[in-house]
Amino acid sequence: MVLNTTNGPMEVPKGTSERVINTSGLLEPPAMQYLDEEPEIAFVLPAGDWCAMVDGDAMPLVAWAVLDTGEMYGVTIGEAGSIDVNEKASDLDGFAGYTKTEGGLA
């Protein structure tokens, strides 16, 4: 086997090298971790019969946002009927959790 080294190509019998051979695997996950990037939305799923409980009231969710880290959060209708999948229902004042309703609002 020929290894390309800083001193040029060197012949090394296969299986006898104690050298660490760098491959492109060093540049791919899990070896490479992106520590400075914010999680991104990977999927947006329908919310079905799920609601966010806010101050004792059930606010219907319009979607679930799934991040590339696996975290999920609910999305509600915002002011003036807008939908922003970057706005978490859990960030609303008075948020108490999510609940599933049976065939409509609780």
Secondary structure as GFF3:
##gff-version 3
##sequence-region A 1 106
A	DSSP	beta_strand	2	5	.	.	.	ID=ss1
A	DSSP	beta_strand	8	11	.	.	.	ID=ss2
A	DSSP	three_ten_helix	24	27	.	.	.	ID=ss3
A	DSSP	beta_strand	41	46	.	.	.	ID=ss4
A	DSSP	beta_strand	50	54	.	.	.	ID=ss5
A	DSSP	beta_strand	57	67	.	.	.	ID=ss6
A	DSSP	beta_strand	72	76	.	.	.	ID=ss7
A	DSSP	three_ten_helix	79	81	.	.	.	ID=ss8
A	DSSP	three_ten_helix	89	91	.	.	.	ID=ss9
A	DSSP	beta_strand	95	100	.	.	.	ID=ss10
###
